Amino acid sequence: MPYLLLLLGLIIGLYALYRFFINADVAQVKAAFILAIMVVLCAALFTLAVTGRLPAALGILVAVAPLAAGLWKARRDEHAETLEPGLHDEVRTRAEALEVLGLYEGASDKDIKDAYKRLIQKVHPDHEGSQWMAAKLNQAREILLKNK
């Protein structure tokens, strides 16, 4: 009888996981896998500690620590990139492009190129400038020169 209840619980749990994965997005699935790995590791460490194999549990913990630290750092760096201000802002209109380059309506191609050259020298990533600002300048120049 206990095995039947265990089997029934396993079937219900697998069905619930199936339904979850069908409706989940990538971030939810990733979080579920990380949670499952953490639960399994904690259960294994607890079992080893309770059965008197604490040195083995500590060995596993020491072996997993660098891996966990690397994953933590990668996740933090990934999160920091998404929080960079204006990273995904794009120059979409001619008015925005003129504002980025500091020009007024009616600027000639020469004015556009001169303003771009002057500004890109200040903010180019090779000269410790902002990659985000350099991208905005490139977009602004392309929009203004394409519309002429």
C-alpha positions as CSV (number, residue, x, y, z in Angstrom):
1,M,0.0,0.0,0.0
2,P,2.7,2.6,0.8
3,Y,4.3,1.9,-2.6
4,L,1.0,2.6,-4.4
5,L,0.7,5.9,-2.6
6,L,4.3,6.7,-3.5
7,L,3.5,5.8,-7.1
8,L,0.3,7.9,-7.1
9,G,2.2,10.9,-5.7
10,L,5.0,10.5,-8.3
11,I,2.4,10.4,-11.1
12,I,0.6,13.5,-9.8
13,G,3.9,15.3,-9.3
14,L,5.1,14.5,-12.8
15,Y,1.7,15.6,-14.3
16,A,2.0,18.9,-12.4
17,L,5.6,19.4,-13.7
18,Y,4.4,18.7,-17.2
19,R,1.6,21.3,-16.9
20,F,4.1,23.8,-15.5
21,F,6.6,23.4,-18.3
22,I,4.0,23.7,-21.0
23,N,2.9,27.1,-19.7
24,A,6.2,28.4,-18.4
25,D,8.6,30.8,-20.1
26,V,12.4,30.3,-20.2
27,A,13.1,32.3,-17.0
28,Q,10.6,30.2,-15.0
29,V,12.1,26.9,-16.3
30,K,15.6,28.1,-15.5
31,A,14.6,29.1,-12.0
32,A,12.8,25.7,-11.5
33,F,16.0,23.8,-12.5
34,I,18.2,25.9,-10.2
35,L,15.8,25.3,-7.4
36,A,15.7,21.6,-8.1
37,I,19.5,21.4,-8.1
38,M,19.7,23.3,-4.8
39,V,17.1,21.0,-3.2
40,V,18.9,17.8,-4.3
41,L,22.2,19.2,-3.0
42,C,20.8,20.2,0.3
43,A,19.0,16.8,0.7
44,A,22.2,14.9,-0.1
45,L,24.3,17.0,2.3
46,F,21.7,16.6,5.0
47,T,21.6,12.8,4.5
48,L,25.3,12.5,4.6
49,A,25.5,14.6,7.7
50,V,22.8,12.6,9.5
51,T,24.3,9.2,8.7
52,G,27.6,10.2,10.1
53,R,29.4,11.0,6.9
54,L,30.0,14.6,7.7
55,P,33.5,14.7,6.2
56,A,32.0,13.5,2.9
57,A,29.3,16.1,3.1
58,L,31.9,18.8,3.7
59,G,34.0,17.5,0.8
60,I,31.0,17.8,-1.5
61,L,30.3,21.2,-0.2
62,V,33.9,22.3,-0.9
63,A,33.9,20.8,-4.3
64,V,30.6,22.5,-5.3
65,A,31.6,25.9,-3.8
66,P,33.7,27.2,-6.8
67,L,31.0,26.1,-9.3
68,A,28.3,27.9,-7.3
69,A,30.5,31.0,-7.0
70,G,31.1,31.0,-10.8
71,L,27.4,30.6,-11.5
72,W,26.5,33.4,-9.0
73,K,29.1,35.7,-10.6
74,A,27.8,35.0,-14.1
75,R,24.2,35.6,-13.1
76,R,25.2,38.9,-11.3
77,D,27.1,40.1,-14.4
78,E,24.2,39.2,-16.7
79,H,21.9,41.1,-14.4
80,A,24.2,44.1,-14.3
81,E,24.3,44.3,-18.1
82,T,20.5,44.5,-18.2
83,L,20.5,47.3,-15.7
84,E,22.9,49.5,-17.6
85,P,21.0,52.7,-18.1
86,G,19.7,53.2,-21.6
87,L,21.3,50.1,-23.0
88,H,18.4,49.3,-25.3
89,D,17.5,52.9,-26.1
90,E,17.7,53.5,-29.9
91,V,17.7,56.6,-31.9
92,R,14.5,56.2,-34.0
93,T,13.6,59.6,-35.4
94,R,15.4,62.4,-37.2
95,A,14.7,64.8,-34.3
96,E,16.3,62.4,-31.8
97,A,19.3,62.0,-34.1
98,L,19.8,65.8,-34.4
99,E,19.5,66.1,-30.6
100,V,22.1,63.3,-30.0
101,L,24.6,65.0,-32.3
102,G,23.7,68.5,-31.0
103,L,22.6,69.8,-34.4
104,Y,19.6,71.7,-35.7
105,E,17.2,71.0,-38.6
106,G,18.8,71.8,-41.9
107,A,22.3,70.7,-41.0
108,S,24.4,69.7,-44.0
109,D,26.2,66.4,-44.6
110,K,29.4,68.1,-43.7
111,D,28.0,69.4,-40.4
112,I,26.7,65.9,-39.5
113,K,30.0,64.2,-40.2
114,D,32.0,66.9,-38.3
115,A,29.7,66.7,-35.3
116,Y,29.9,62.9,-35.4
117,K,33.7,62.9,-35.6
118,R,34.0,65.4,-32.8
119,L,31.7,63.5,-30.5
120,I,32.9,60.0,-31.3
121,Q,36.5,61.0,-30.5
122,K,35.4,61.8,-27.0
123,V,33.2,58.7,-26.3
124,H,34.8,55.9,-28.4
125,P,35.1,52.7,-26.4
126,D,38.8,52.3,-27.4
127,H,39.5,55.5,-25.5
128,E,37.7,54.4,-22.4
129,G,34.4,55.9,-23.6
130,S,30.9,54.5,-23.4
131,Q,29.9,51.8,-25.9
132,W,26.3,52.8,-25.4
133,M,26.9,56.4,-26.4
134,A,29.1,55.4,-29.4
135,A,26.2,53.2,-30.6
136,K,23.8,56.1,-30.2
137,L,26.1,58.3,-32.2
138,N,26.4,55.7,-34.9
139,Q,22.6,55.3,-35.1
140,A,22.1,59.1,-35.2
141,R,24.7,59.5,-38.0
142,E,23.1,56.7,-40.1
143,I,19.6,58.1,-39.7
144,L,20.6,61.7,-40.7
145,L,22.8,60.7,-43.7
146,K,20.2,58.1,-44.9
147,N,17.4,60.7,-44.9
148,K,19.4,63.2,-47.0
